[in-house]
Amino acid sequence: MLSRPPVEDRSGVSRNFATLAVCWAALFVSVASAGTSATNERRASSPDSPASLSSSPSNADDQPPSAEARTLYTLGQLISRTLDTFALTSEELAWVKAGLEDGVLKRDPKVDLAAEADGLHKMQDARRLATVEREREAGLAFIAAMASAPGSKRLSSGLVLQPLSSGVGDQPDANDHVRVHYEGRLIDGTVFESSRARGTPATLPVRGVIPCWSEALQAMRVGDRSRVVCPAELAYGERGAPPLIKPGATLVFDIELLGVVR
């Protein structure tokens, strides 16, 4: 789940998320490497010693057997999320594991890391662009289908607005804040964010949300429930919001406008 509502990134950071992700992965490895000796000493007297960890998982269904094993598994999950842009196959992942293991255990690298940096960035860019193209094609087909549904309206920006129920309250403008319930989904139906699941409506600035939200909210009245289909260029663009939202992804939001806060 996203940790916050779909608010537009106004930080001015120009590098894409995927590049930052690689830096985070490197940081994880550096921290793990630096702490290897101390960790080994601690484990010698720790209840969660290597014996209690029952060595390494032998298959994909193995469950972490202890608190320390669960923590280590969590570290692996976090590192995996930084690699989402690469869309690795099982065979490719084996080489990533080999490089990670050699780095953490301070073995000599099998390649010249500096010489391979350019190839790494080229692979990253190529795979991100391939993902963008796949998502774009799927999104265009989805948008066309939604735009042809009864009651739907496709706006000039490309956004599709489908009223689900009507209200008679105030209509917000760009300077207002609004109180809403919402659910965000991928076009395959996967829910990535829901205020209803949290049990608390969100209060958001109309100017501060992603462009499709800002446009849709100003077309709604308090009491309205609408389904909003957002092309990537009106949502998270070619950067996406990995790992939940891929680069170039079209998104669907069900929005209920509960109130205008002035």
Secondary structure, DSSP 8 states (H G I E B T S, - for coil): --SS--B---S---S-HHHHHHHHHHHHHHHHHHTHHHHHHHHHHSTT-TTTTTSS-SSTT----SHHHHHHHHHHHHHHHHTGGG---HHHHHHHHHHHHHHHTT---SS-HHHHHHHHHHHHHHHHHHHHHHHHHHHHHHHHHHHTSTT-EE-TTS-EEEEEE---S----TT-EEEEEEEEEETTS-EEEEHHHHTS-EEEEGGGB-HHHHHHHTT--TT-EEEEEE-GGGTTTTT-BTTTB-TT--EEEEEEEEEEE-
